[in-house]
């Protein structure tokens, strides 16, 4: 697959922890009319970050249902009750380590940094970077993928902070005029005060791109399904990452093949694990063309939106 389409900036949002009314750490808590986790996803998307991986644990099903139409990938931390945030972060790092040049990481309880801050960070060329507001470091954190093996092998104290300090690479700070980088959901009054400004920052065209004949047979969920089949060689495992039932996935694949007139996936039966599923040569070519088409359409839409609005 075209490296330019894959090896860019990925995003990780950790939303696996137990929630409490005292800490107000619920990913489905609303600021304005949308939840904190959706607000971060929209901010990531506005900055062109893809793929976006959400690590779930507590209330995983609710979060997956809530964001099922937003083109994100879900990874579950099944041990969330006995683990720390760093353990959830490692799940995301492991998944993205060979798919992106760099990764933007944030916990879900810091929801109001702006797309402008993200763009400045991801175009900085730095290996390890955090934004700062009036000298105080905040989230998100930018990490070059070349640093991930060292982070993943770290088992010392202080979680991600300890892993970063152990790298031997200086964490740079980038001063930004964005108070949202230092505010978490324990400071709801201040977050509410920033709401109008943040909504202006995340103003963007939201495109739903599909391919149709008499009816729709390919859209963003089908795209993710094919990408994850390519990654996992399993329809069942792919489904787990996008909150999709196995039967629905096969229905989508069968319809896609019927409309295109050729096989998109190859099913290899047998073996102790029940066989694997791969994209055919034609299926891979179709996915590559769609990704290029989607990228071109989104760039045109973004350019026209900026020109007109």
Secondary structure as UniProt FT lines:
FT   HELIX           3..6
FT   STRAND          8..15
FT   TURN            21..24
FT   TURN            27..28
FT   STRAND          30..31
FT   TURN            32..33
FT   STRAND          34..35
FT   HELIX           36..46
FT   TURN            47..48
FT   STRAND          52..56
FT   TURN            58..59
FT   HELIX           60..66
FT   TURN            67..71
FT   STRAND          73..76
FT   TURN            78..79
FT   HELIX           80..82
FT   HELIX           85..96
FT   TURN            97..99
FT   STRAND          100..107
FT   TURN            108..109
FT   HELIX           115..122
FT   STRAND          128..133
FT   TURN            134..135
FT   STRAND          136..144
FT   HELIX           145..147
FT   HELIX           148..152
FT   HELIX           159..165
FT   STRAND          172..175
FT   HELIX           179..182
FT   TURN            185..186
FT   HELIX           188..193
FT   HELIX           195..201
FT   STRAND          211..212
FT   STRAND          216..218
FT   HELIX           220..232
FT   HELIX           235..241
FT   TURN            242..243
FT   HELIX           246..260
FT   STRAND          265..268
FT   TURN            272..273
FT   STRAND          276..279
FT   HELIX           281..308
//
